[in-house]
Amino acid sequence: MGLMRMAALGAAGYAFYKYTQKDKGDTPKVRDAGAANMETTPKSWSKTDEALDETFPASDAVANY
């Protein structure tokens, strides 16, 4: 009987967790690389800036930096 009660409480807790988390909007917003896809376009934009923007999530630096 104790196992059934634990399973029911676990299911209820999981359902409550999913209900409270569904409207948070935790999905990150991702934009395409390049100055044209920015909210505020930079005044000067070099090829190095473009290369750095294209590799942003990666930890490696660009070769022409």
N, C-alpha and C positions, 0 to 999 in steps of 0.2 A: 504493500500500500504506500510506503514511503517513497518508493521509486516512481510510482505514478504521479504522486504529488509534486515531486521534484521536476519531472518531465513537464507537467502542466504549468508550473511556475516558470520554468525555463522558456517554454513556448510563449507564455503571456509576456514575459520580459522582452523576448526577441521581437514580438509583434509591436509592443509599445516603443521599443527603440527604433524600429523601421518606420513607424508612424511619425515619430518626432523628427526623424532625420530626412524625410522625403522632400521638404520644402526649403532646405537650407541653400541649395544652389552651389554645392561644393565643387562643381566642375570648373576647372580653370579656363580662363579665356586665353586663347592662343591666336596670335596674328601671323600672317605671312611675313617673311623677311623683306626688307627694303624700306626706303624712306617714304615711298608712296603709300604704304600700308600703316603708317604711324598716325596717331591722333593729331600730333603737332609735328609738321614737317620741319626738319632742321634747316637752318640757313645755308650751311655748308656741309657737303656729304662727299667724302673721298672714297676711293676704291677700298682702302683699308677699313673705313667705317662700314662699308657694305659687307665686306668679308667677315668682320667681327659680328655684325648683326646676324648674318646667316648662320654662324656657328655658336650663337649665344648659349643654348643649353649644354653644349659640350664643354668639357674641361680643357680641351686642347686649343692652343692659340693658332691663329692662321699662319701660313708660311710667309706671307708678304707683309707681316707686321713690323 
